[in-house]
Amino acid sequence: MCKGPMHDFLKALPKCEHHMHIEGSLEPDLLFTLAKRNNIKLPSASVDPSFESVETLLSRYRRFTSLDDFLHYYFIGMSVLVTSSDFESLAYAYFSRAAASDGVAHAEIFFDPQAHTSRGVEYSTVVRGLEAARARALADFGLTSELIVCILRHLPAGDGRAMYETSALPDLESGVVRGLGLSSTELGNPPALFREPFLDAERRGFRRTAHAGEEAGVSYMAEALRELHVERVDHGIKLLESRDDVMAEFVRRRILVTLCPLSNVELRCVERVSDLPVREYLEAGVRFSINSDDPAYFGGYVLDNYCAVQDSFDLTKSEWETIVRNGISGSWCGEDRKQQMIETLEEVMVKFED
């Protein structure tokens, strides 16, 4: 994809990844390794032939039919994560690849504690492993990162509120966790159900984001702003459906939208990457970043997503500069770190000027 000068340019850009579920970076080879280490029984090949080998599982990942189909395998994969060292191995593998192969300078990663505590894995076990990987990534690669704790919306809203109050809140207050997110199945789980923890997070000055506008329509995006007071909307691909100036509100309030092109195709949200509103968002001034979502399952990390967008839209270097600048300014790191990345971006633009 996008070979030649544009590929080298895209790789060199200092990318900020804002939409990456760390559990979704669990590659099949590590999945099988951790299952063996932790004596976790995966489905037998006679029950599900996908689990016969690394290759057959990868092949199955290329044939998801829906979000729920994907989530079935996603939660099976999570079952092999048991110890802090498992979570450290998982996150460090992502950070290593992101830095070496994809040009990621800053990553804001989601994690789903309810999926782990329901299996008997303590919240602190998850965070301790992720924190260790973050420290190693900063020391080894200079890659900065933040943690975003997510409420799983397919579970009862009270469960998410309890997780926020008893587990996440202390880490948010200490700065170990940077923000609160809302993930999982959108349809039937409108943002308003989760209003209480999000408004509490706002009162306390914590950052807030929510998945909205992937499965569900633009009404969920508007509801996320109105009911949850989010600063960012994930998977927000439906703004063109707006009939009441929702897109204008996103532009006016400088709300960052995260796009995950390969994920949207794999989960049948769009037929092709070219069906995404990349050009329309650029022309309207909607701020967005390009991300990988669950890269081990959707066949592409963040550079693959950049390349897929380039192949589909033939963007100019100036347009890419706008996308990357918006991603940097919409990040939740400190202003000094943002300035460092802006300076790197300007160096890249000079190096690759026509």
C-alpha positions as CSV (number, residue, x, y, z in Angstrom):
1,M,0.0,0.0,0.0
2,C,1.1,3.6,-0.8
3,K,4.6,2.6,-1.7
4,G,7.2,5.1,-2.8
5,P,7.8,8.6,-1.4
6,M,4.4,9.0,0.2
7,H,4.9,5.8,2.2
8,D,8.2,7.0,3.6
9,F,6.5,10.4,4.4
10,L,3.5,8.7,6.1
11,K,5.8,6.5,8.2
12,A,7.9,9.5,9.3
13,L,4.9,11.5,10.5
14,P,4.8,11.7,14.4
15,K,1.5,10.0,14.9
16,C,-0.8,10.3,17.9
17,E,-3.0,7.2,18.4
18,H,-6.2,8.0,20.3
19,H,-8.3,4.9,19.6
20,M,-6.5,1.6,20.4
21,H,-7.9,-1.0,22.7
22,I,-4.8,-2.6,24.3
23,E,-6.6,-6.0,24.6
24,G,-7.2,-5.7,20.8
25,S,-3.5,-5.8,20.2
26,L,-3.2,-9.4,21.4
27,E,-1.7,-11.2,18.4
28,P,-2.6,-14.9,18.1
29,D,1.0,-16.1,18.7
30,L,1.0,-14.3,22.1
31,L,-2.5,-15.5,22.8
32,F,-1.4,-19.1,22.4
33,T,1.7,-18.5,24.4
34,L,-0.2,-16.9,27.4
35,A,-2.9,-19.6,27.3
36,K,-0.2,-22.3,27.7
37,R,1.6,-20.3,30.4
38,N,-1.5,-19.7,32.4
39,N,-3.1,-23.1,31.7
40,I,-6.1,-21.4,30.1
41,K,-8.3,-23.8,28.0
42,L,-9.2,-22.3,24.7
43,P,-12.0,-23.7,22.5
44,S,-10.9,-27.0,21.0
45,A,-10.4,-27.2,17.2
46,S,-13.3,-29.7,17.0
47,V,-15.6,-27.0,18.5
48,D,-14.1,-24.1,16.7
49,P,-11.5,-24.9,13.9
50,S,-10.3,-21.3,14.2
51,F,-8.2,-22.4,17.2
52,E,-6.3,-25.1,15.4
53,S,-3.3,-22.8,14.9
54,V,-2.0,-19.3,14.8
55,E,-2.7,-19.3,11.0
56,T,-6.3,-20.5,11.2
57,L,-7.1,-18.0,13.9
58,L,-5.6,-15.2,11.9
59,S,-7.7,-16.4,8.9
60,R,-10.8,-16.3,11.0
61,Y,-10.1,-12.7,12.0
62,R,-10.4,-11.7,8.4
63,R,-14.0,-13.0,8.2
64,F,-15.8,-11.1,10.9
65,T,-19.5,-10.6,10.0
66,S,-20.4,-8.1,12.7
67,L,-19.3,-6.3,15.8
68,D,-20.8,-9.1,18.0
69,D,-18.9,-11.7,15.9
70,F,-15.7,-9.9,16.6
71,L,-16.5,-9.4,20.3
72,H,-17.0,-13.2,20.7
73,Y,-13.3,-13.7,19.7
74,Y,-12.1,-10.6,21.5
75,F,-13.4,-11.8,24.8
76,I,-12.0,-15.3,24.3
77,G,-8.6,-13.6,23.7
78,M,-8.9,-11.6,26.9
79,S,-9.3,-14.8,28.9
80,V,-5.5,-15.6,28.6
81,L,-4.6,-12.3,30.4
82,V,-4.1,-13.2,34.1
83,T,-1.0,-11.7,35.7
84,S,0.5,-8.2,35.6
85,S,3.4,-9.6,33.5
86,D,0.8,-10.7,30.9
87,F,-0.6,-7.2,30.6
88,E,3.0,-5.8,30.5
89,S,3.9,-8.2,27.7
90,L,0.8,-7.3,25.8
91,A,1.3,-3.5,26.1
92,Y,5.0,-3.6,25.5
93,A,4.5,-5.6,22.3
94,Y,2.2,-2.9,21.0
95,F,4.5,-0.1,22.1
96,S,7.5,-1.7,20.4
97,R,5.7,-2.1,17.1
98,A,4.1,1.3,17.3
99,A,7.5,3.0,17.8
100,A,9.6,0.9,15.4
101,S,7.2,0.3,12.5
102,D,4.5,2.8,12.6
103,G,6.0,6.1,13.8
104,V,3.7,6.5,16.8
105,A,5.0,9.3,19.1
106,H,2.2,9.3,21.6
107,A,-0.5,6.7,22.3
108,E,-3.7,7.0,24.4
109,I,-4.8,3.5,25.0
110,F,-8.1,2.1,26.2
111,F,-8.4,-0.8,28.6
112,D,-11.5,-2.7,29.8
113,P,-11.2,-3.6,33.5
114,Q,-14.8,-5.1,33.8
115,A,-13.8,-7.8,31.3
116,H,-11.0,-8.8,33.6
117,T,-12.5,-8.3,37.1
118,S,-15.4,-10.5,36.0
119,R,-12.8,-13.3,35.5
120,G,-11.3,-12.8,38.9
121,V,-8.4,-10.6,37.8
122,E,-8.0,-7.6,40.0
123,Y,-8.1,-4.1,38.6
124,S,-4.8,-3.3,40.2
125,T,-3.2,-6.3,38.4
126,V,-4.2,-4.8,35.0
127,V,-3.0,-1.3,35.7
128,R,0.3,-2.4,37.3
129,G,1.2,-4.3,34.1
130,L,0.2,-1.5,31.8
131,E,2.1,1.0,33.9
132,A,5.2,-1.1,33.7
133,A,4.9,-1.3,29.9
134,R,4.4,2.4,29.6
135,A,7.5,3.1,31.6
136,R,9.6,0.8,29.5
137,A,8.2,2.3,26.3
138,L,9.1,5.8,27.4
139,A,12.6,4.8,28.4
140,D,13.3,2.6,25.4
141,F,11.6,4.5,22.6
142,G,10.7,8.0,23.9
143,L,7.0,7.0,23.3
144,T,4.7,8.8,25.6
145,S,1.3,7.4,26.5
146,E,-1.9,7.7,28.6
147,L,-4.4,5.2,29.9
148,I,-8.1,5.6,29.3
149,V,-10.3,3.4,31.5
150,C,-13.5,2.3,29.6
151,I,-16.9,1.4,30.8
152,L,-18.3,-1.6,28.9
153,R,-21.7,-0.4,27.7
154,H,-23.1,-3.9,27.0
155,L,-23.0,-4.6,30.8
156,P,-25.5,-3.0,33.2
157,A,-24.9,0.7,33.7
158,G,-24.7,0.1,37.4
159,D,-21.7,-2.2,37.0
160,G,-19.9,0.5,35.0
161,R,-20.7,3.1,37.7
162,A,-19.4,0.8,40.4
163,M,-16.1,0.2,38.5
164,Y,-15.6,3.9,38.1
165,E,-16.3,4.7,41.7
166,T,-14.4,1.9,43.4
167,S,-11.6,1.2,41.1
168,A,-10.9,3.8,38.5
169,L,-11.5,6.9,40.5
170,P,-8.4,6.7,42.7
171,D,-6.2,6.2,39.6
172,L,-7.9,9.1,37.9
173,E,-7.3,11.3,40.9
174,S,-3.6,10.3,41.1
175,G,-3.0,10.7,37.4
176,V,-2.2,7.1,36.7
177,V,-5.2,7.0,34.4
178,R,-5.9,10.0,32.2
179,G,-9.5,9.7,31.2
180,L,-12.8,7.9,31.1
181,G,-14.2,6.2,28.0
182,L,-17.3,4.3,26.9
183,S,-16.8,1.2,24.6
184,S,-18.4,-2.0,23.4
185,T,-21.8,-2.5,21.6
186,E,-23.5,0.8,20.8
187,L,-26.9,-0.3,19.6
188,G,-29.4,-0.5,22.4
189,N,-27.0,1.1,24.8
190,P,-27.4,4.9,24.4
191,P,-24.9,7.3,25.9
192,A,-27.5,8.7,28.4
193,L,-27.5,5.5,30.4
194,F,-23.9,6.3,31.6
195,R,-24.5,10.0,32.4
196,E,-23.7,9.8,36.1
197,P,-20.1,8.7,36.0
198,F,-19.3,10.9,33.1
199,L,-20.7,14.1,34.7
200,D,-18.9,13.2,37.9
201,A,-15.7,12.8,35.9
202,E,-16.3,16.2,34.4
203,R,-16.8,17.8,37.8
204,R,-13.5,16.4,38.9
205,G,-11.7,17.7,35.8
206,F,-11.0,14.3,34.1
207,R,-10.9,13.8,30.4
208,R,-13.8,12.1,28.7
209,T,-14.5,10.2,25.4
210,A,-17.2,7.8,24.1
211,H,-17.7,5.4,21.3
212,A,-20.7,6.8,19.2
213,G,-21.6,6.9,15.6
214,E,-20.2,3.6,14.3
215,E,-23.2,1.1,14.6
216,A,-25.6,3.7,15.8
217,G,-26.4,6.9,13.9
218,V,-25.4,10.6,14.3
219,S,-28.0,10.9,17.1
220,Y,-25.7,8.9,19.4
221,M,-22.9,11.4,18.6
222,A,-25.1,14.3,19.5
223,E,-26.2,12.5,22.7
224,A,-22.6,11.8,23.7
225,L,-22.0,15.6,23.6
226,R,-25.3,16.5,25.3
227,E,-25.5,13.9,28.0
228,L,-21.9,12.9,28.7
229,H,-20.2,16.2,27.9
230,V,-17.4,14.3,26.1
231,E,-14.4,16.1,24.6
232,R,-13.8,13.4,22.0
233,V,-16.0,11.0,20.1
234,D,-14.7,7.6,18.9
235,H,-15.8,5.9,15.7
236,G,-17.6,9.1,14.7
237,I,-18.3,8.3,11.1
238,K,-21.9,9.4,10.9
239,L,-21.7,13.2,11.0
240,L,-22.8,13.5,7.3
241,E,-26.2,12.1,8.4
242,S,-26.8,15.2,10.5
243,R,-29.9,17.2,9.7
244,D,-29.7,19.6,12.7
245,D,-26.1,21.0,12.5
246,V,-24.4,18.4,14.7
247,M,-21.4,18.6,12.4
248,A,-21.3,22.3,12.8
249,E,-21.3,21.9,16.6
250,F,-18.4,19.5,16.3
251,V,-16.4,22.0,14.3
252,R,-17.3,24.9,16.6
253,R,-16.4,23.1,19.7
254,R,-13.3,21.5,18.2
255,I,-14.4,18.0,19.2
256,L,-11.8,15.4,18.0
257,V,-13.3,12.4,16.2
258,T,-11.3,9.2,16.0
259,L,-11.5,7.2,12.7
260,C,-10.5,3.6,12.4
261,P,-10.7,2.8,8.7
262,L,-9.7,-0.8,8.5
263,S,-11.8,-1.6,11.5
264,N,-14.8,0.0,9.9
265,V,-14.4,-2.1,6.8
266,E,-13.8,-5.4,8.7
267,L,-16.9,-4.8,10.8
268,R,-19.0,-4.0,7.8
269,C,-19.8,-0.4,8.9
270,V,-18.6,0.6,5.4
271,E,-17.9,-1.4,2.3
272,R,-14.6,0.4,1.5
273,V,-12.3,2.8,3.1
274,S,-13.2,5.3,0.4
275,D,-16.8,5.3,1.8
276,L,-15.5,7.1,5.0
277,P,-16.1,10.9,5.2
278,V,-12.4,11.8,5.2
279,R,-12.6,14.3,2.4
280,E,-15.9,15.8,3.7
281,Y,-14.4,16.2,7.3
282,L,-11.3,17.9,6.0
283,E,-13.3,20.3,3.9
284,A,-15.8,21.1,6.7
285,G,-13.0,21.5,9.3
286,V,-14.0,18.5,11.5
287,R,-10.9,17.5,13.5
288,F,-10.1,13.8,13.3
289,S,-7.3,11.3,13.8
290,I,-6.5,8.0,12.1
291,N,-6.3,5.0,14.4
292,S,-6.0,1.2,14.5
293,D,-8.8,0.2,17.1
294,D,-8.0,-3.5,17.6
295,P,-5.1,-4.1,15.2
296,A,-4.4,-7.7,15.9
297,Y,-8.0,-8.5,14.9
298,F,-8.5,-6.1,12.0
299,G,-5.3,-6.8,10.1
300,G,-3.6,-3.4,10.4
301,Y,-1.7,-1.1,12.8
302,V,-1.9,2.6,12.6
303,L,0.5,3.0,9.6
304,D,-1.5,0.5,7.7
305,N,-4.6,2.7,8.3
306,Y,-2.7,5.8,7.1
307,C,-1.7,3.9,4.0
308,A,-5.3,2.7,3.4
309,V,-6.5,6.3,3.6
310,Q,-3.9,7.5,1.3
311,D,-4.7,4.8,-1.3
312,S,-8.4,5.7,-1.1
313,F,-8.2,9.5,-1.1
314,D,-4.8,10.5,-2.5
315,L,-4.3,13.2,0.1
316,T,-1.6,15.8,-0.2
317,K,1.2,16.3,2.2
318,S,-0.4,19.5,3.4
319,E,-3.7,17.6,4.1
320,W,-1.8,15.0,6.1
321,E,-0.1,17.8,8.0
322,T,-3.5,19.1,9.0
323,I,-4.6,15.7,10.2
324,V,-1.5,15.1,12.3
325,R,-1.5,18.6,13.7
326,N,-5.2,18.1,14.8
327,G,-4.2,14.8,16.3
328,I,-1.5,16.4,18.3
329,S,-3.6,19.3,19.5
330,G,-6.4,17.0,20.4
331,S,-4.2,14.7,22.6
332,W,-4.4,14.7,26.3
333,C,-0.7,15.0,27.0
334,G,1.0,18.1,28.3
335,E,1.7,21.2,26.2
336,D,5.5,20.6,26.3
337,R,5.0,17.2,24.8
338,K,2.7,18.6,22.2
339,Q,5.2,21.2,21.2
340,Q,7.9,18.5,20.8
341,M,5.7,16.6,18.4
342,I,4.8,19.8,16.5
343,E,8.5,20.4,16.0
344,T,9.0,16.9,14.8
345,L,6.1,17.3,12.4
346,E,7.6,20.5,11.0
347,E,11.0,18.8,10.5
348,V,9.2,16.0,8.6
349,M,7.4,18.5,6.4
350,V,10.7,20.2,5.5
351,K,12.5,16.9,4.8
352,F,9.7,15.7,2.4
353,E,8.9,19.1,0.8
354,D,8.2,18.8,-2.9
